[in-house]
Amino acid sequence: MLQVQNISRRYGSHLAVDDVSFTIKKGEIIGLLGHNGAGKTTIMKMLSGYLEADSGQILLDGLDIQQQRRLIQQQLGYLPEHLPLYPDMTVLDYLDYAASLKALSSESRAAEIRRVVAATMLQDKLEAKIETLSRGYKQRLSVAQAILGKPRLLILDEPTNGLDPSQTLQMRELIQQIAQDATVILSTHIMQEVQALCSRVLLIQQGRLVLDRALDALTPDSVLQLGCDIPLEALKQLLCDMPQVLAVKPQSEHCFRLELAADSDHKALCAQVAQRLVNAGHALYQLHLQQQDLQSLFSSHHQKTEVKDAA
Ligand SMILES: Nc1ncnc2c1ncn2[C@@H]1O[C@H](COP(=O)(O)OP(=O)(O)OP(=O)(O)O)[C@@H](O)[C@H]1O
């Protein structure tokens, strides 16, 4: 289990991470999300022991990362956004070197390297120099070093960066397998990745944790696109006693956008709106229910926070 308690970090006068706390259990895959510059990398560097927190505490299975840094680093896998790979080394030499950093015993080392090579499908490139590898293969090698030694904590920054679609699917399966015995933190801008893998998301904004929520608890708001020959004010009047309709906005002539509350029965609401318009004698020529995806959900959360901050 990973326990993060009130960690903060400054770069000079800039507060990059501001009093962040969360707990992750074994077997969980957590999505660490946020816009560019939000503070995700700084958090991941602190979790991996490569950067000290100015304040707060990080515990992995009860061990304090500041006090047991070496020991914890041997039990964690970290895939940074840009892993410095030594161009002159072969794939095999590099993995052997990475295994030595993780203090794998000479007996277990060969078997463990074989395991990660098979898992990342690097068999054909073992003797190739790293400088000759394509971007996708370099990414596979970076992932291979991260999963060496079956880490208890795996921190992955954009793990499918540079991979082709079939490799992306294999990488997702691999992450799921690893998560059976480990805690996994995944930072990505790809929302399909979050939806496919994560059970929970942490959203970081300006260094602060603004959302910590199970994915299935995130019921997105919906939008109803409406085409009808009714003036805006008359439409608002017609729907004014429906509290589940949060806003009515004009899109273009005779085209409106109705924002529906997340906790309402959207299909029933859609039928009710149609019924009212027809009963009032209006011609209804478009009705389209749009479920917001995770991306727009986070954007709307971002906007709501900005509005709150400005108030
Ligand atoms: N070494 C550094 N020195 C000074 N400021 C830094 C340093 N590293 C990061 N920052 C600043 O700290 C803030 C958080 O940066 P961080 O890299 O953690 O964000 P991020 O969420 O990972 O962004 P991205 O998605 O773009 O990778 C940013 O404002 C960034 O400019």
Ligand as a Chemical Component Dictionary entry (heavy atoms), coordinates in Angstrom:
data_LIG
# 
_chem_comp.id                   LIG 
_chem_comp.type                 NON-POLYMER 
_chem_comp.pdbx_formal_charge   0 
_chem_comp.three_letter_code    LIG 
# 
loop_
_chem_comp_atom.comp_id 
_chem_comp_atom.atom_id 
_chem_comp_atom.alt_atom_id 
_chem_comp_atom.type_symbol 
_chem_comp_atom.charge 
_chem_comp_atom.model_Cartn_x 
_chem_comp_atom.model_Cartn_y 
_chem_comp_atom.model_Cartn_z 
_chem_comp_atom.pdbx_ordinal 
LIG N1  N1  N 0 13.331 21.721 -12.403 1  
LIG C1  C1  C 0 12.396 22.657 -12.351 2  
LIG N2  N2  N 0 12.699 23.931 -12.024 3  
LIG C2  C2  C 0 11.750 24.886 -11.947 4  
LIG N3  N3  N 0 10.435 24.678 -12.180 5  
LIG C3  C3  C 0 10.058 23.427 -12.507 6  
LIG C4  C4  C 0 11.021 22.359 -12.617 7  
LIG N4  N4  N 0 10.331 21.228 -12.957 8  
LIG C5  C5  C 0 9.030  21.576 -13.057 9  
LIG N5  N5  N 0 8.867  22.890 -12.788 10 
LIG C6  C6  C 0 7.581  23.619 -12.762 11 
LIG O1  O1  O 0 6.731  22.980 -11.811 12 
LIG C7  C7  C 0 5.407  22.896 -12.309 13 
LIG C8  C8  C 0 4.964  21.438 -12.351 14 
LIG O2  O2  O 0 5.739  20.788 -13.339 15 
LIG P1  P1  P 0 5.564  19.239 -13.651 16 
LIG O3  O3  O 0 6.629  18.858 -14.629 17 
LIG O4  O4  O 0 5.494  18.488 -12.385 18 
LIG O5  O5  O 0 4.117  19.224 -14.356 19 
LIG P2  P2  P 0 3.384  18.073 -15.191 20 
LIG O6  O6  O 0 1.996  18.010 -14.663 21 
LIG O7  O7  O 0 4.177  16.827 -15.153 22 
LIG O8  O8  O 0 3.368  18.664 -16.652 23 
LIG P3  P3  P 0 3.401  17.929 -18.115 24 
LIG O9  O9  O 0 2.067  17.266 -18.310 25 
LIG O10 O10 O 0 3.607  19.078 -19.030 26 
LIG O11 O11 O 0 4.554  16.955 -18.109 27 
LIG C9  C9  C 0 5.419  23.590 -13.659 28 
LIG O12 O12 O 0 5.001  24.929 -13.469 29 
LIG C10 C10 C 0 6.860  23.536 -14.090 30 
LIG O13 O13 O 0 7.188  24.629 -14.919 31 
# 
loop_
_chem_comp_bond.comp_id 
_chem_comp_bond.atom_id_1 
_chem_comp_bond.atom_id_2 
_chem_comp_bond.value_order 
_chem_comp_bond.pdbx_ordinal 
LIG N1  C1  SING 1  
LIG C1  N2  SING 2  
LIG C1  C4  DOUB 3  
LIG N2  C2  DOUB 4  
LIG C2  N3  SING 5  
LIG N3  C3  DOUB 6  
LIG C3  C4  SING 7  
LIG C3  N5  SING 8  
LIG C4  N4  SING 9  
LIG N4  C5  DOUB 10 
LIG C5  N5  SING 11 
LIG N5  C6  SING 12 
LIG C6  O1  SING 13 
LIG C6  C10 SING 14 
LIG O1  C7  SING 15 
LIG C7  C8  SING 16 
LIG C7  C9  SING 17 
LIG C8  O2  SING 18 
LIG O2  P1  SING 19 
LIG P1  O3  DOUB 20 
LIG P1  O4  SING 21 
LIG P1  O5  SING 22 
LIG O5  P2  SING 23 
LIG P2  O6  DOUB 24 
LIG P2  O7  SING 25 
LIG P2  O8  SING 26 
LIG O8  P3  SING 27 
LIG P3  O9  DOUB 28 
LIG P3  O10 SING 29 
LIG P3  O11 SING 30 
LIG C9  O12 SING 31 
LIG C9  C10 SING 32 
LIG C10 O13 SING 33 
# 
